[in-house]
Amino acid sequence: MKTWRQNQRQRLLEDRAALSAEQHQQIAQTCLRHVAAYLSDCQPGVLGIYWPIKGELDCRLLAESLISAGWILSVPVINNETRKLEFARWQPDTAMVSGTWNIPVPARPEWLNPDRFLVPLVGFDKANYRLGYGGGYYDRTLAECEDIIETIGVGMEMGRFETIHPHERDIPMHRIITEAGMQLPEPQNGSAL
C-alpha cells in the first residue's frame, strides 16, 4: 500500500509531465529569474546545481551568467557506498559520463564543497520541507556536512503543500524559490538562514 508521500510524489510527477512545453518554459523562465535575482545579491562562491531529470527546472540555463559573475559551479555525484552526494566542478564544456541512474556526471571530477546548493523539489511545504524522490540522498548529505550549506529549493508552485508530514531525518531548505518568488520557512523551532 502506498504512503501519502508516495501518492503525492506520483501525482506531482504526472502533473509536471502533463504541462505543455510552453507552460513548462514560462514557469521555468519566471522561476530562474527569481533564482538569478537572489544569487546576484549573494557573495559568489561554490554553488551546487543539479542535472535536471523528470521535468525538473533546468538551472544550467543560468550557468554562463553565474560563471561570469564569479560563481564556481558544481553538480552532485551519488556515492553508491555512502549513499550520499559529493560535488564535482562543472561548467558547460565539462566532459560528462553516465552516472547512477544514467544521470550525467563529470568524467574527471574535481571535488568541491559548495557554499550554496540549488536543490530540486518535487513538492514542498510552508516550513520549507522538501518532497523529493524518496532516496534520502540530500538529507543524508546535509545531515553529515561539517559546514552549513545554504539550501535553496527550486521547484513549481504546483508542488506546494500545507505540510509534507516530514520525517525526523528530513532537513528543511533555507529558502524555496518557485515561479511565485522566494519563500522563507514559517517560524518553527528555529530561524531561517
N, C-alpha and C positions, 0 to 999 in steps of 0.2 A: 504494500500500500504506500502510495506516495505521500510525502510530508507536504505541509503547506508551502515550504520554501521550494521544494522540487516542482510543485504545481505552478507556483508564481514564476519561477525561472523559465519553465517551459512556455508558459503563456506569453511572457515578455519577449522571449526569443522569437516566438511565432509572430507577435505583433510587430517586432522590429523588422523581421523578414518580409512582412506584408506591406511595408512602406514602399511607395513608389520611389524610383531613383530621384525624382525631383524633390519629393518630401524629405528624403534622407539627406540630400545635398543642402537643402535650406536649413534643416536642423543643424547639420554639421558646420556650415559656414557661420551661423549665428553663435553656436557654442564655441567654436575655435576663436572667434573674435573676442569672446569673454576670456578665454584662456590666455590669449596673446596679451590682452589688456592687463590682466592680473600679473603675468610674468614680466611685463615691461616695467612694473613698479618694484620688482624684486632685484636684489643684487645677483647678477649672473654667477652661476656655479655649475655643478654637475647635476643635470636634470635627467631623471629616468623617464622614458616614454615607453610605449608598448607597441608591439606589432599587432595591428587590428585583425581580429577574427570574428566571424559570426555577426557581421554588420556593425561592429563597434566603430565609433567615430575615429577617423584617421588623423592623429596628431602629427604624423610625419609630414603633413602638408605645411606645418609651421617650421620645419627643420631649417631651411635656408635662412629665414629671418631670425630664428633663435641663435643659430651659429654666428650670424653677422653681428648680433647683439652681445656676443661673448659667452654664450652658453656652450657647455660641453655636453653632448647628448649620449645617453646610454640606453640599452634595451635589456630587459630581463631575460635570463637564460635559466631554465629549470635544471637544478642539480638533482638528478634522479636518486642519488644516495641519501642526501639530507632532506629531500622534498621541500627545499627552499629555493628562492631565487637568488641568482648572482647577477651582477650588472656588467655588461661589456660595452665599451665605447662604440658608438655608431654615428655614421653620417651617411648622406645619400649614396655615396660611391663605395661604401664598405662592401667587400665581398661577403656574401651570405651563403650558408648551407642550411639544409633542413634539420631542425632540432626536434625535440619532443613534440608529439602531435603534429609534426610537419610545420611547426612554426619556425620561420627563418631566424637564424642566429648568426652572429659574426663568425666567419671561417677561422680567423686568428684572433681570438678575444684578447683585448686589453682590459683587465678588470678594474673597475672603478667603484667608488662608494658615493652614491648620489646624495645631494643635499635635499632635493625635492623629487617627488615622483608623481607623474600623472598616472592614475590608476583607473583602468576601465571598469565601468559599472554596468551590470545588468539591471539592478534596482538599487534603491537607497531609501533611507527614512529620514525623519526630521532630526534625529540625533546623529546623523551622518554615518550610520552603519551601512555597510555595503552588502548587497546581494551579488555574489559572483557566480562562478560555475560549480562551486562546491568542493574544489580540490584543496582549499586551505593554504595554498602557496603564499599568498600575500600576507595573511595573518601570521603564519609561522615565521616568515621572513621578518616582518616588522616587530614581532614579539621578541625576537632574539637579536635585534640590532643594538649595538652599543651606543651609537649616536642617534639622535632623533632625526628622522627623515620626515619632512613635511609632506603629507599625503594629500593629493588633490584629486578627488574622484571626478571622472569625466563621463558623462552619460546623457540620457534623454529624459525629459520631464515625464514621459510615459512610464518610467520606472519608479516614480515616486510613491511611497507608502507612508502611512502614519507610523508604522513600525514594521521591521522585518523580523521581529522576535529574535534579537541577537542571542547567540550562544555565549557562554562565558569566555571562550577563547577569541571571539570576534573583536576586532580593533576598529574604532570609528575613524573615518577620514577627518583631517583637519578642516578641509573645505570640500565642497562639491560644486562643480560647475556644469550647468546644462544650458540649453538654449534660452532659459529664463534668467540666466545670470548666476551669480555666486551665492551659495548658501553656507553659512557657518552653523555649527550644531546648536540646537536649542540647549540652554544650560541644563546640565545633568549634575553629575558629581565631580565635574572638573571644568576646565575652561578651554576655550579654543586657543590654538597657537597664534 
